[in-house]
Amino acid sequence: MPSWKLCIFKRAVIVRHEAGEGTTDEIVATYTKLSTDEQQEVITAVNAELNSK
């Protein structure tokens, strides 16, 4: 996935997560147009950023 696309999805998932819309996995699952590999890439990036806070 291009870095710009990953950045957009990462920020969107983090904002939704902080708003209490669900877990990272649940939120990423709502993006049905992403492939399984892309979903996993977003989950990994989001978890890394959330763990660094």
N, CA, C and O of each residue as an XYZ file, in Angstrom:
212
protein
N       0.854     -1.166      0.000
C       0.000      0.000      0.000
C       0.903      1.233      0.000
O       1.888      1.282      0.737
N       0.572      2.223     -0.820
C       1.370      3.457     -0.824
C       1.337      4.132      0.559
O       0.348      4.039      1.285
N       2.418      4.798      0.895
C       2.515      5.409      2.225
C       1.437      6.458      2.462
O       0.959      6.600      3.588
N       1.039      7.204      1.418
C      -0.003      8.224      1.586
C      -1.343      7.574      1.928
O      -2.111      8.113      2.725
N      -1.621      6.426      1.330
C      -2.883      5.724      1.584
C      -2.887      5.147      3.003
O      -3.893      5.217      3.709
N      -1.755      4.581      3.405
C      -1.636      4.036      4.754
C      -1.822      5.136      5.792
O      -2.495      4.934      6.803
N      -1.226      6.300      5.540
C      -1.331      7.429      6.466
C      -2.787      7.863      6.639
O      -3.231      8.124      7.757
N      -3.523      7.939      5.539
C      -4.936      8.348      5.603
C      -5.742      7.361      6.423
O      -6.490      7.760      7.316
N      -5.599      6.075      6.130
C      -6.370      5.070      6.853
C      -5.948      4.988      8.313
O      -6.789      4.808      9.194
N      -4.653      5.118      8.574
C      -4.161      5.073      9.956
C      -4.795      6.189     10.782
O      -5.293      5.945     11.881
N      -4.778      7.406     10.256
C      -5.349      8.542     10.990
C      -6.860      8.353     11.188
O      -7.384      8.629     12.267
N      -7.551      7.886     10.153
C      -9.002      7.685     10.256
C      -9.337      6.647     11.327
O     -10.260      6.846     12.116
N      -8.602      5.560     11.357
C      -8.861      4.504     12.341
C      -8.551      4.999     13.750
O      -9.297      4.705     14.684
N      -7.468      5.740     13.914
C      -7.113      6.254     15.242
C      -8.179      7.226     15.744
O      -8.562      7.171     16.913
N      -8.656      8.105     14.884
C      -9.701      9.052     15.282
C     -10.968      8.301     15.697
O     -11.577      8.621     16.718
N     -11.360      7.309     14.908
C     -12.556      6.530     15.251
C     -12.353      5.730     16.534
O     -13.274      5.598     17.340
N     -11.144      5.195     16.725
C     -10.834      4.427     17.932
C     -10.921      5.319     19.172
O     -11.495      4.929     20.189
N     -10.345      6.516     19.076
C     -10.376      7.444     20.206
C     -11.780      7.970     20.477
O     -12.073      8.405     21.591
N     -12.649      7.937     19.473
C     -14.042      8.356     19.652
C     -14.888      7.230     20.249
O     -16.071      7.417     20.534
N     -14.270      6.062     20.434
C     -14.980      4.952     21.068
C     -15.840      4.141     20.132
O     -16.805      3.514     20.571
N     -15.516      4.136     18.845
C     -16.333      3.410     17.873
C     -16.034      1.916     17.834
O     -16.709      1.179     17.115
N     -15.058      1.458     18.575
C     -14.748      0.031     18.610
C     -13.259     -0.199     18.656
O     -12.470      0.736     18.796
N     -12.883     -1.475     18.535
C     -11.478     -1.829     18.537
C     -10.881     -1.555     17.160
O     -11.605     -1.328     16.190
N      -9.587     -1.580     17.089
C      -8.903     -1.357     15.817
C      -9.359     -2.377     14.779
O      -9.640     -2.017     13.636
N      -9.434     -3.640     15.171
C      -9.850     -4.691     14.231
C     -11.273     -4.470     13.735
O     -11.549     -4.641     12.547
N     -12.174     -4.091     14.632
C     -13.566     -3.850     14.243
C     -13.681     -2.685     13.269
O     -14.440     -2.756     12.302
N     -12.942     -1.627     13.516
C     -12.994     -0.444     12.660
C     -12.420     -0.758     11.288
O     -13.020     -0.401     10.274
N     -11.275     -1.415     11.239
C     -10.650     -1.737      9.953
C     -11.548     -2.672      9.143
O     -11.575     -2.587      7.915
N     -12.271     -3.550      9.805
C     -13.167     -4.475      9.105
C     -14.283     -3.748      8.359
O     -14.871     -4.307      7.433
N     -14.580     -2.512      8.748
C     -15.631     -1.764      8.049
C     -15.159     -1.224      6.711
O     -15.976     -0.800      5.892
N     -13.850     -1.232      6.475
C     -13.294     -0.782      5.198
C     -13.193     -1.991      4.271
O     -12.114     -2.556      4.093
N     -14.315     -2.382      3.687
C     -14.404     -3.618      2.910
C     -13.668     -3.562      1.577
O     -13.401     -4.611      0.990
N     -13.335     -2.390      1.085
C     -12.610     -2.274     -0.186
C     -11.126     -2.583     -0.038
O     -10.439     -2.802     -1.036
N     -10.623     -2.605      1.197
C      -9.216     -2.943      1.427
C      -9.046     -4.457      1.352
O      -9.905     -5.212      1.809
N      -7.930     -4.891      0.773
C      -7.626     -6.321      0.762
C      -7.247     -6.756      2.180
O      -7.020     -5.928      3.062
N      -7.186     -8.053      2.371
C      -6.814     -8.583      3.682
C      -5.414     -8.122      4.070
O      -5.169     -7.781      5.227
N      -4.497     -8.111      3.105
C      -3.129     -7.655      3.379
C      -3.110     -6.179      3.753
O      -2.393     -5.777      4.669
N      -3.894     -5.375      3.048
C      -3.957     -3.942      3.357
C      -4.570     -3.710      4.730
O      -4.105     -2.853      5.480
N      -5.608     -4.465      5.062
C      -6.224     -4.331      6.385
C      -5.209     -4.654      7.472
O      -5.132     -3.951      8.479
N      -4.434     -5.710      7.276
C      -3.436     -6.091      8.274
C      -2.354     -5.025      8.392
O      -1.862     -4.755      9.488
N      -1.986     -4.426      7.280
C      -0.978     -3.358      7.289
C      -1.473     -2.153      8.091
O      -0.710     -1.552      8.847
N      -2.745     -1.805      7.926
C      -3.331     -0.683      8.666
C      -3.389     -1.022     10.154
O      -3.044     -0.190     10.993
N      -3.815     -2.219     10.480
C      -3.903     -2.643     11.885
C      -2.532     -2.566     12.549
O      -2.408     -2.075     13.671
N      -1.511     -3.049     11.862
C      -0.155     -3.019     12.405
C       0.311     -1.589     12.640
O       0.889     -1.288     13.684
N       0.063     -0.710     11.678
C       0.488      0.688     11.804
C      -0.255      1.395     12.932
O       0.346      2.148     13.699
N      -1.562      1.153     13.035
C      -2.369      1.793     14.082
C      -1.925      1.309     15.456
O      -1.737      2.111     16.371
N      -1.758     -0.005     15.600
C      -1.342     -0.533     16.904
C       0.028     -0.005     17.312
O       0.260      0.282     18.486
N       0.934      0.123     16.347
C       2.263      0.661     16.660
C       2.170      2.096     17.152
O       2.855      2.474     18.102
N       1.332      2.894     16.514
C       1.198      4.300     16.948
C       0.487      4.401     18.287
O       0.882      5.204     19.132
N      -0.555      3.602     18.499
C      -1.276      3.667     19.773
C      -0.392      3.195     20.928
O      -0.489      3.724     22.035
N       0.461      2.213     20.680
C       1.352      1.709     21.727
C       2.483      2.678     22.036
O       3.070      2.617     23.117
N       2.794      3.565     21.108
C       3.874      4.520     21.342
C       3.416      5.755     22.108
O       4.240      6.569     22.524
N       2.118      5.895     22.293
C       1.585      7.067     23.013
C       1.678      6.885     24.494
O       1.277      7.769     25.251
